[in-house]
Amino acid sequence: MKKGLRVLGHPVHAMISDFPLALLGTSLLWDAAGIWRGEALWWAISFWNIALGLVTAIIAAIAGAIDYAAIEQDSPALGAGARHMMIMLTAVAAYSTSL
């Protein structure tokens, strides 16, 4: 697929999707550290990881939506893209509720 949001020929969604994954994923680590240590610092780090993760998830979702819109209607990638989008929106909704 040569269409969609690209920088120097590379898809932007793939470039930026690691940021929300890392930020939201490590928030669980900081929550565990907060439980283990009982210090408020770890809860604060987790809170800000979730907040920044959600902001970067919105940016990645916009880039992904542009790429999704560029998929041809008869492509088998359309179904995979729709499933990916639903799973990621569900995960982001769960983290938004957590925040």
Buried (B, 14 or more C-beta within 10 A) or exposed (E): EEEBBBEEEEBBBEBBBEBBBBBBEBBEEBBEBBEEEEEEEBBEBBBEBBBBBBEBBEBBBBBBBBBBEBBEEEEEEEEEBEEEBEEBEEBBEEBEEBE
